[in-house]
Amino acid sequence: MRKVLAILVTISLISGCQTIGRPGSKLWHNTASIEEQVQYFSSICRSYGFKEGTPEMSQCISQERMNSSNAADQRAARGAALYRSMQPRTVNCTANTMGSITNVNCR
């Protein structure tokens, strides 16, 4: 995990002001400028029928940014949990044999 984080930080530093990641991803939210995010979410809100310069448009953009950021956080958390679940771990087992039957219990 540290290697992945180091790679992402390095990419971010090398790219300077460039945006990294797909719109709506955790990486995109962390690298896209506010202006770029507003432009992206403005197009979504226009598709809903909101008009530029209205309070409703501003509220829509704000809500879309927050929803998208929260969804990206949840996806990142699920990905991190999946990554942790795939890590090797120690399993302790005991075996008890009675006659020809062996019971194995692992924890």
Secondary structure, DSSP 8 states (H G I E B T S, - for coil): -HHHHHHHHHHHHHHTT---S-TTSHHHHHHS-HHHHHHHHHHHHHHTT--TTSHHHHHHHHHHHHHHHHHHHHHHHHHHHHHHHTS-----EEEEEETTEEEEEE-
